[in-house]
């Protein structure tokens, strides 16, 4: 079974590539992309809360 590509993931990757020369916007986009991956594509049963 093949999963359709996530359009949000494609958008984030495109924007990160466009921001290659600007470290701050790129870091911000990478953080948002990581949050998207955790929220939309992670397995909920494997998620554990960590204290800081």
N, C-alpha and C positions, 0 to 999 in steps of 0.2 A: 504494500500500500504506500503510495507516494503522497507526501504532504505538500500542499500548495505553498509557494513562498509567501512569507509575510510581507505585505507592502510597507508596513511601518519599518521593518528591518532594512528593507531596500532603501527607504528614504534616509534612515540614519546613516547607513554606510555611504550613500552618495554625499550627504552633507559633511561627514567626517573627511572624506576624500577631498572635497572642495576647500575645507578649512586647513589643509595640510601646512600652509605657510604661517598660520596664526595659532600659536600654541594654546592660548587661553580659550578661544572658542572651540578648538578641537577637544580640549580636555573636558569642557562642559558638555559637548555633544557625546563624548565617549561615556561620561557618567550617566547621562540620560538614556543612552542606548543600553548600558548595563542594567539600569533600573527596568527598562522595558523588557529585556531578556528575562530577568528574574520574575517580573510580574506576569508576563504573558506566556513564557516558554519553559518555566521550571516546573518540576514535579512537586506538587503541594505536599505530598507525604514526606518528601526528603527535606523539606524546609524546616529548619530549627531556628529559634530565636537565640541570639547571643547577647549577653550583657556586655556593656562597655566599661 
